[in-house]
Amino acid sequence: MVKIITDCLEKEGFLVNGAMDFNSAMDQIYQSTPDIILLDVVLPKMNGYEICRLLRNDTRTSHVPIIMLTSRIQVEDKVAGLEAGADDYITKPFDNLELVARVKTHLRRAKQEKSFNPLTGLPGNILIEEEIKHRVADTKRKFAVLYVDLDNFKAFNDVYGFLKGDEVIKFVAHIMNKNVKDLGNPDDFVGHIGGDDFITITTPEKLEVICRAIINQFDSTISLFYSSEDRKRGYIVTRDRTNQEIQYPFMSLSIAVVSNEKRNIENHWQVAEIAAEMKKYAKSKTGSVYVKDRRVR
């Protein structure tokens, strides 16, 4: 069975590592975490259900899709496999085309899940990079990339805790999504780079109205995340390592804009380099601002 599956998947271009018993399988899995695991129910020493539970309870493999293979056709057997943590169940004998289709489906789904930020549900770095590459390659259309960063977020987290910080992150994601949807183009893009960094991709004629709307909604609402005491004095207080008191203003937004409206941009690395320059400049300003690269080359 291992050879049949290996031959079938290798013909489709997959790199397959096969194992005949529990020990050799676990050695291979822990040496190099696979993208997907095909697991037979009937195995020597330990059955597939037990191995599946073991893999699901291990942080190194808890995220890996598992397809169980068995000749048992009873519903109870399928339920047992799914309850053990399997993502899918294929009954032997199986059609090779079905096996390949299911493997590809689960790999595609796993990639999509990894590509979205778990806190905000927005596309993460993989999809962000793909989208920027796509926009750069389309030389017939102008684009504007908005890099959005929270100022004084670490100080807020230190005082109010990570749960309140997560609420702020979700709030920023919400206002970006809403304003881009309301004011942007149908195919505009919103992503979450990670932490307090976000990105929007739109067109040059839309960027200013989107930036202003995001900043206005953020500035008019952000004080509500602070205590009444902090709102009265207009800042928060933390202490450094020497126990000296430090005052931090309320959070604000710095938006760095990169566009090919007036200059040629050849790749996504160039977008990131220009954004880093503009972001540094934006963060040197006080309060919420957006700054645009106006160089022609």
C-alpha positions in Angstrom: 0.0 0.0 0.0 2.8 2.4 0.8 4.4 1.8 -2.6 1.1 2.3 -4.4 0.5 5.6 -2.7 4.1 6.7 -3.2 4.0 5.9 -6.9 0.7 7.6 -7.3 1.7 10.9 -5.6 5.2 11.0 -7.0 3.7 10.9 -10.5 1.9 14.1 -9.6 5.1 15.8 -8.5 4.9 15.3 -4.8 7.9 14.4 -2.6 6.8 11.3 -0.6 8.3 9.7 2.4 6.9 6.3 3.3 7.0 4.4 6.6 5.9 0.9 7.5 5.7 1.3 11.3 5.1 3.8 14.0 8.7 4.4 15.0 10.0 5.1 11.6 7.0 7.2 10.7 7.5 9.4 13.8 11.2 9.7 13.2 10.5 11.1 9.7 7.7 13.3 10.9 9.7 15.0 13.6 12.9 15.2 11.5 11.0 17.2 8.8 7.4 18.2 9.4 5.3 17.2 6.4 2.7 19.3 4.6 0.2 16.4 4.9 0.0 13.0 6.5 -1.7 9.9 5.0 -2.3 7.5 7.8 -3.5 3.9 7.6 -5.8 2.7 10.5 -4.3 -0.8 10.7 -0.7 -0.6 11.8 1.6 -2.8 13.9 2.0 -1.9 17.6 -0.2 1.2 17.5 -3.3 1.8 15.4 -4.0 4.8 13.2 -6.5 6.4 15.6 -3.9 6.4 18.5 -1.2 7.9 16.2 -3.7 10.5 15.0 -4.4 11.6 18.6 -0.7 11.7 19.3 -0.1 13.9 16.3 -3.0 16.2 17.1 -1.8 16.7 20.7 1.8 17.6 19.6 2.3 21.3 18.8 4.8 20.3 16.1 2.1 18.5 14.1 -1.2 19.7 15.4 -1.7 21.9 12.3 -0.8 19.2 9.7 -3.7 17.8 7.7 -4.3 14.1 8.2 -6.1 11.8 5.8 -6.9 8.4 7.2 -7.0 5.3 5.0 -9.0 2.1 5.9 -10.8 -0.8 4.4 -13.5 -0.4 7.1 -16.7 1.0 5.7 -18.8 1.3 8.9 -19.9 4.8 9.8 -18.6 4.2 13.4 -15.1 3.7 12.0 -15.2 6.9 10.1 -16.5 8.8 13.1 -13.7 7.3 15.3 -11.1 8.6 12.8 -12.7 12.1 12.7 -13.0 12.3 16.5 -9.3 11.3 16.8 -8.5 14.4 14.8 -8.4 13.3 11.1 -9.4 15.9 8.5 -10.6 13.3 5.9 -11.2 9.6 5.5 -10.7 7.5 2.4 -11.9 3.9 2.1 -9.7 1.3 0.4 -9.6 0.3 -2.3 -9.6 3.9 -3.6 -9.3 5.6 -6.9 -6.0 7.2 -7.5 -7.6 10.3 -9.0 -9.7 10.7 -5.9 -6.7 10.4 -3.6 -4.7 13.0 -5.5 -7.7 15.3 -5.6 -8.2 15.1 -1.8 -4.5 15.6 -1.1 -4.4 18.7 -3.3 -7.6 20.0 -1.7 -6.3 19.7 1.9 -2.9 21.2 0.9 -4.6 24.2 -0.7 -6.9 24.7 2.3 -3.9 24.4 4.7 -2.0 27.0 2.8 -5.0 29.4 2.8 -5.4 28.9 6.6 -1.8 29.7 7.2 -2.0 32.7 5.0 -4.7 34.5 7.1 -4.0 36.2 10.4 -5.8 34.3 13.2 -6.7 37.5 15.1 -8.1 39.7 12.4 -8.9 37.1 9.7 -7.1 39.3 7.1 -4.7 38.0 4.5 -1.2 37.5 6.0 2.3 37.8 4.5 2.1 35.1 1.9 -1.0 36.6 0.3 0.3 40.1 0.7 3.5 39.3 -1.1 1.6 37.6 -3.9 -0.8 40.5 -4.3 2.1 43.1 -4.5 3.9 40.9 -7.0 0.7 40.8 -9.1 0.2 44.6 -9.0 3.9 45.2 -9.9 3.7 42.8 -12.8 0.6 44.6 -14.2 2.4 47.4 -15.9 -0.8 48.8 -17.5 -2.3 49.7 -14.1 -1.1 52.1 -11.4 -1.2 51.1 -7.8 -0.7 52.6 -4.4 0.4 50.5 -1.4 -0.5 51.9 2.1 1.6 50.6 5.0 -0.3 51.4 8.2 1.5 51.3 11.6 0.3 52.0 15.1 2.3 54.6 17.1 2.7 54.1 20.9 1.1 50.7 20.7 3.7 48.9 22.9 3.2 51.4 25.7 -0.6 50.8 25.5 0.0 47.0 25.7 2.3 47.4 28.7 -0.3 49.4 30.6 -3.5 47.7 29.5 -2.4 44.2 28.6 -2.4 42.1 25.5 -6.2 41.4 25.5 -6.9 45.1 25.2 -4.1 45.4 22.7 -5.8 42.7 20.6 -9.1 44.7 20.7 -7.2 47.7 19.2 -5.7 45.5 16.5 -9.1 44.2 15.6 -10.5 47.8 15.6 -7.8 48.9 13.1 -8.6 45.9 10.9 -12.3 46.8 11.0 -11.9 50.5 10.0 -9.5 49.6 7.3 -11.8 47.0 5.8 -14.8 49.2 6.1 -13.3 52.3 4.5 -11.5 50.5 1.7 -14.8 48.7 0.9 -16.8 51.9 1.1 -14.4 54.2 -0.7 -12.0 52.1 -2.7 -12.2 49.9 -5.8 -13.9 46.5 -5.9 -10.5 44.7 -6.1 -8.7 46.7 -3.5 -6.8 44.7 -0.9 -6.4 44.8 2.9 -3.9 42.7 4.7 -2.4 42.2 8.1 1.4 42.0 8.1 1.5 41.1 11.8 1.4 42.8 15.1 0.4 46.4 14.6 1.3 46.6 11.0 -1.3 46.5 8.2 -1.4 47.1 4.4 -3.9 48.3 1.8 -3.4 48.2 -1.9 -5.5 50.6 -3.9 -5.1 53.0 -6.9 -3.5 56.5 -6.8 -6.8 58.4 -7.2 -8.3 56.6 -4.2 -5.4 56.7 -1.7 -5.9 60.1 -0.2 -9.6 59.7 0.6 -9.0 56.3 2.1 -6.1 57.5 4.2 -8.1 60.5 5.5 -11.1 58.3 6.3 -9.1 55.7 8.2 -7.2 58.4 10.2 -10.4 60.3 11.0 -12.3 57.3 12.2 -9.2 56.1 14.2 -8.6 59.5 15.9 -12.2 60.0 16.8 -12.5 56.6 18.5 -9.2 55.5 19.9 -9.6 57.4 23.2 -12.4 55.0 24.1 -9.9 52.2 24.6 -8.3 54.2 27.5 -9.5 54.6 31.0 -11.5 57.7 32.0 -8.5 58.8 34.1 -6.1 58.5 31.2 -8.6 60.3 28.9 -8.8 63.2 31.3 -5.1 63.8 31.3 -4.6 62.9 27.7 -1.7 60.5 28.0 -0.6 57.3 29.8 2.2 56.8 32.3 4.7 53.9 32.4 8.0 53.4 34.1 11.3 52.5 32.5 13.9 50.0 33.9 15.2 52.6 36.3 11.7 53.2 37.6 11.6 56.7 36.0 8.1 57.8 35.0 7.5 58.2 31.2 4.5 59.8 29.6 3.2 58.4 26.3 0.6 60.2 24.1 -2.5 58.2 22.9 -2.0 55.9 19.9 -1.9 57.3 16.4 -1.5 56.0 12.9 1.5 56.4 10.6 0.7 55.6 7.0 3.5 55.3 4.4 2.3 55.3 0.8 4.3 53.8 -2.1 3.0 54.2 -5.7 4.1 53.7 -9.2 2.1 56.7 -10.3 5.2 58.8 -11.1 8.1 56.2 -10.9 8.8 52.8 -12.2 8.7 50.0 -9.5 10.3 46.8 -10.7 9.6 44.3 -7.8 8.1 43.8 -4.4 11.4 44.3 -2.7 11.6 47.8 -4.0 8.1 48.5 -2.6 9.3 47.3 0.8 12.4 49.5 0.7 10.5 52.6 -0.3 7.9 51.9 2.4 10.6 51.6 5.1 11.9 55.0 4.2 8.5 56.6 4.1 7.4 54.9 7.3 10.4 56.3 9.2 9.6 59.7 8.0 5.9 59.3 8.9 6.7 58.2 12.4 8.9 61.3 12.9 5.7 63.4 12.7 3.3 64.0 15.6 -0.1 62.4 15.6 -1.8 60.5 12.8 -0.4 61.2 9.4 0.0 59.8 5.9 3.0 60.5 3.8 3.5 59.7 0.1 6.7 59.1 -1.9 6.7 61.8 -4.5 10.0 61.0 -6.2 10.0 60.3 -9.9 12.8 57.8 -9.7 
